[in-house]
């Protein structure tokens, strides 16, 4: 039984998800109302279907463990099938949203092309290959290729012979509803790992972490957990400055990652001013699940609500979240604190699209020259 049917049959209209979600509060009084509409005709409102951030907070607060986010994902898959079949309504909603979805599709095409991808397998160390690679994802290299290089050097110091793979995990395709493309991208990545003999993947992106954990049996570790276990590089002290940590949605049920990030920040001598909604009940930054493709104004409300909870400079461990938050408040990636002097960075706002692609192209070429 799909999630849409589960919500129609089981939702008791308690209101917990409506109270905690800007999206649900905007579009309905109960998710069961939306479920009825989607069951009747999932193509009737493309804006609504693509405005959910898929962050998972609704499921966390639901005492019946229902997940409206999966209902919207089901609707997106049906919409995407209609897109491929060119059997869509011609109303203004589709004319507004479809170009944005095509842009996400183009992102996936470019991200997985030879121009931006790279595969450097593990090198032998002390007579035996460590069989570990670093997978920085796509948002992190777009944000700061220098941080990726610093992270890679750190990993090779701690795990000699570590390789690196530049690619996308395919999550944007899945969020769009293009399950076929997601499976193709993910299968190709796993084939690369197999060809290189990889047994462990170290990630910096928590979305990538979630995708790999849920879809493979690979050993997956974050660079944040590894740092707390193996020690930090020499870093600039935070001198007790106050920061607020934005927990990312895919880390909602991974306390080890959240604890590792906080340990890094604390050991760098920063004082953490926790946001009221954190850990398992963290709020989305507004950019998750391709939500800006649907109702951009609603996504902005998510961002503004989240920033209003901060009591200092925002530090996060997702490059995409950092980009979103930087439009409203001073924000940095946690690895900025590790490898840079944050006071010299000021507020690094989001890059324009061309700069993101240039950063990724530059990173690939720089890594190719590294021995």
C-alpha positions in Angstrom: 0.0 0.0 0.0 1.3 3.4 -0.9 1.7 6.3 1.5 -1.3 8.1 0.0 -3.6 5.3 0.8 -2.1 4.8 4.3 -2.8 8.5 5.1 -6.4 8.3 3.8 -7.1 5.2 5.9 -5.1 6.0 9.1 -4.7 9.7 9.6 -6.8 10.8 12.6 -6.4 14.6 12.0 -4.5 15.2 15.2 -2.8 18.3 13.7 0.7 17.6 14.9 2.2 17.8 11.4 0.2 20.9 10.4 1.4 22.7 13.5 5.1 21.9 12.7 5.2 22.3 9.0 4.9 25.6 7.0 4.1 23.7 3.8 1.3 21.7 5.3 -0.2 24.6 7.1 -0.2 26.6 3.8 -1.9 24.0 1.7 -4.3 22.1 4.0 -6.0 21.6 7.3 -5.2 17.9 7.3 -2.9 15.8 5.1 -5.8 13.4 4.5 -7.5 16.2 2.4 -4.4 16.3 0.2 -4.2 12.5 0.0 -7.8 12.4 -1.4 -6.9 15.0 -4.0 -3.7 13.1 -5.0 -5.6 9.8 -5.2 -8.3 11.4 -7.4 -5.8 13.2 -9.7 -2.1 13.5 -8.9 -1.6 15.9 -11.9 -4.0 18.6 -10.7 -1.6 20.8 -8.8 2.1 20.6 -9.8 3.0 23.5 -7.6 1.7 21.8 -4.4 3.3 18.5 -5.2 6.8 20.1 -5.7 6.6 22.5 -2.7 7.3 19.9 0.0 10.9 19.9 1.2 10.7 16.1 1.9 12.5 16.9 5.2 10.8 14.2 7.2 9.7 16.3 10.2 6.0 15.4 9.6 6.8 11.7 10.1 8.9 12.4 13.2 6.0 14.2 14.9 3.3 11.8 13.7 2.2 9.4 16.4 1.1 7.0 13.7 4.4 7.2 11.8 2.7 8.4 8.7 4.8 10.3 6.2 3.1 12.9 3.9 6.5 13.5 2.2 6.3 10.1 0.6 2.8 10.9 -0.6 4.2 14.0 -2.5 7.0 11.8 -3.8 4.5 9.4 -5.2 2.7 12.2 -6.9 5.9 13.5 -8.3 6.7 10.1 -9.9 3.3 10.1 -11.6 3.8 13.7 -12.7 7.2 12.8 -14.1 5.8 9.8 -16.0 3.3 12.2 -17.6 6.1 14.6 -18.4 7.9 11.9 -20.3 4.7 10.9 -22.1 3.9 14.5 -22.9 0.5 14.1 -21.4 0.4 17.1 -19.0 -2.2 19.9 -18.5 -1.3 23.2 -20.1 -2.2 25.4 -17.2 -0.1 28.1 -15.8 1.2 26.0 -12.9 2.9 23.6 -15.2 4.2 26.4 -17.4 5.8 27.9 -14.2 7.2 24.8 -12.6 8.4 22.7 -15.6 11.3 25.0 -16.6 12.6 24.7 -13.1 12.4 20.9 -13.2 14.2 20.9 -16.5 17.0 23.0 -14.9 17.3 20.2 -12.2 17.5 17.7 -15.0 20.2 19.6 -16.7 22.1 19.8 -13.4 22.0 16.0 -13.2 23.2 15.7 -16.8 26.2 18.0 -16.3 27.0 16.7 -12.8 27.5 13.2 -14.1 29.3 14.1 -17.3 33.0 13.6 -18.1 33.6 17.3 -17.7 33.0 17.3 -13.9 33.5 13.7 -12.8 36.7 12.0 -11.8 37.7 8.6 -10.4 41.0 8.2 -8.6 41.1 4.8 -6.9 42.8 3.9 -3.7 46.6 3.7 -3.9 48.7 1.0 -2.2 50.1 2.0 1.2 52.6 -0.1 3.2 52.0 -3.0 0.8 48.2 -3.0 1.0 45.6 -0.7 -0.5 43.3 0.9 2.1 40.4 0.6 -0.3 38.9 4.0 0.8 37.8 6.9 -1.3 36.5 10.3 -0.6 33.2 11.2 -2.2 32.6 15.0 -1.6 29.3 15.1 -3.6 28.4 18.0 -5.9 27.3 20.9 -3.6 30.4 20.9 -1.5 32.8 21.2 -4.5 30.6 23.9 -6.0 30.8 25.8 -2.7 34.6 25.6 -2.1 37.0 23.5 -4.2 39.8 24.6 -1.8 38.0 23.0 1.1 37.6 19.8 -0.8 41.3 19.7 -1.5 42.1 20.4 2.1 39.8 17.6 3.2 41.3 15.2 0.7 44.8 16.0 1.9 43.7 15.5 5.5 42.2 12.1 4.7 45.3 11.0 2.8 47.3 11.9 5.9 45.1 9.9 8.2 44.4 7.1 5.8 47.3 6.9 3.4 46.4 6.0 -0.2 42.8 7.3 0.0 41.3 7.9 -3.5 38.7 10.3 -4.6 35.6 10.1 -6.7 33.8 13.3 -8.0 30.2 12.6 -9.0 26.6 13.1 -7.9 24.8 10.6 -5.8 21.6 11.2 -7.9 19.4 12.4 -5.1 18.1 15.5 -7.1 16.7 13.0 -9.7 14.9 11.0 -7.0 13.5 14.2 -5.5 12.2 15.3 -8.9 10.3 12.0 -9.3 12.7 10.7 -12.0 13.4 7.3 -10.3 14.7 5.8 -13.5 17.5 8.4 -13.8 18.3 8.1 -10.1 18.8 4.4 -10.4 21.0 4.8 -13.5 23.2 7.4 -11.8 23.5 5.4 -8.6 24.2 2.2 -10.4 27.0 3.9 -12.4 28.6 5.1 -9.2 28.5 1.7 -7.6 30.1 0.2 -10.7 32.9 2.8 -10.4 33.4 1.8 -6.7 33.4 -1.9 -7.7 36.0 -1.3 -10.5 38.3 0.6 -8.1 38.0 -2.1 -5.5 36.5 0.4 -3.0 35.3 -1.0 0.4 34.8 2.3 2.3 33.4 5.6 1.3 34.1 8.8 3.2 31.5 11.5 2.5 31.2 15.2 3.4 27.5 15.6 2.1 24.9 14.2 4.5 22.4 13.7 1.5 25.0 11.5 -0.1 25.4 9.6 3.2 21.7 9.0 3.4 21.5 7.8 -0.2 24.4 5.4 0.1 23.3 4.0 3.5 19.7 3.4 2.2 20.7 1.9 -1.2 23.9 0.0 -0.7 25.8 -2.2 1.7 29.0 -0.2 1.4 30.8 1.0 4.6 30.0 4.7 4.8 31.6 7.2 7.1 31.4 11.0 7.3 34.6 13.1 7.4 33.2 14.6 10.6 33.1 11.3 12.5 36.5 10.4 11.2 37.9 13.7 12.5 36.7 13.1 16.0 38.2 9.6 15.9 41.6 10.4 14.2 42.2 14.0 15.3 42.1 17.5 13.7 44.6 19.4 11.6 46.0 22.5 13.2 43.2 25.0 13.2 42.4 28.6 14.2 40.8 28.9 17.6 37.2 30.2 17.7 38.2 32.1 21.0 34.8 31.4 22.5 32.7 33.0 19.8 29.1 32.1 19.7 27.7 30.0 16.8 24.4 28.2 16.2 24.5 24.8 14.5 21.9 24.0 11.9 21.2 20.3 11.8 20.5 19.0 8.3 17.4 17.0 7.6 19.1 13.8 6.4 20.9 13.6 9.8 17.6 13.6 11.6 18.1 9.9 12.7 21.9 9.8 12.7 23.0 11.1 16.2 26.6 10.1 15.6 27.0 12.6 12.8 25.3 15.4 14.8 27.5 14.7 17.9 30.6 14.6 15.8 29.9 18.0 14.3 29.3 19.5 17.8 32.5 17.9 19.1 34.4 19.5 16.3 32.9 23.0 17.0 33.5 22.7 20.7 37.1 21.5 20.4 37.8 24.4 18.1 36.8 26.6 21.1 33.4 27.9 19.9 30.4 28.3 22.2 27.3 26.6 20.8 24.0 28.4 21.1 21.6 25.7 20.2 18.6 26.4 18.1 15.2 25.4 19.7 14.5 23.0 16.9 17.5 20.7 16.5 18.5 17.0 16.3 15.5 14.8 15.4 13.1 17.8 15.2 15.4 20.1 13.1 13.7 22.4 10.7 14.5 22.4 7.0 16.5 25.3 5.5 13.9 25.6 2.7 16.0 24.1 -0.2 15.3 20.4 0.4 13.4 18.2 -1.9 13.6 20.6 -4.9 11.0 22.6 -3.0 12.0 26.0 -4.6 10.9 24.5 -7.9 7.3 24.5 -6.6 6.5 27.5 -4.4 9.6 29.6 -4.1 8.0 32.0 -1.7 7.1 29.2 0.7 10.7 28.0 0.6 11.8 31.5 1.6 9.5 31.3 4.6 11.2 28.1 5.6 14.6 29.8 5.4 13.5 32.9 7.3 11.9 30.8 10.0 15.1 28.8 10.4 17.4 31.8 10.5 15.2 33.5 13.1 16.1 30.6 15.5 19.8 31.3 15.4 21.6 33.1 18.2 24.9 33.6 16.4 26.6 32.9 13.1 25.1 29.8 11.6 27.3 26.8 11.1 26.1 23.8 9.2 27.5 20.6 7.7 25.7 20.7 4.4 27.0 23.0 1.6 23.5 23.3 0.1 22.0 24.4 3.5 24.9 26.9 3.9 24.1 28.4 0.5 20.5 28.8 1.3 21.0 30.3 4.8 23.7 32.7 3.5 20.9 34.7 1.7 19.5 35.6 5.1 22.3 35.4 7.7 26.0 35.0 8.1 26.8 31.3 7.7 29.7 28.9 7.2 30.3 25.2 6.6 31.8 23.5 9.6 34.9 22.6 7.5 35.5 26.4 7.1 36.1 26.4 10.9 38.6 23.5 10.5 40.6 24.6 7.5 40.2 28.4 7.4 40.2 31.5 9.6 36.4 32.2 9.7 37.0 35.8 10.7 38.6 36.4 7.4 35.8 34.8 5.4 33.1 37.2 6.7 29.8 36.1 5.2 30.3 34.1 2.1 27.1 34.4 0.2 25.9 31.8 -2.3 27.7 31.5 -5.7 26.0 32.2 -8.9 25.3 29.1 -11.0 28.2 29.7 -13.4 30.6 30.1 -10.5 29.5 26.7 -9.0 30.2 25.0 -12.3 33.6 26.8 -12.7 34.5 25.7 -9.1 33.7 22.1 -10.0 35.7 22.2 -13.2 38.6 23.8 -11.5 38.5 21.1 -8.7 38.6 18.3 -11.2 41.6 19.7 -13.0 43.4 20.5 -9.8 42.9 16.9 -8.5 44.1 15.5 -11.7 47.4 17.2 -11.2 47.8 16.0 -7.6 50.1 13.0 -7.2 
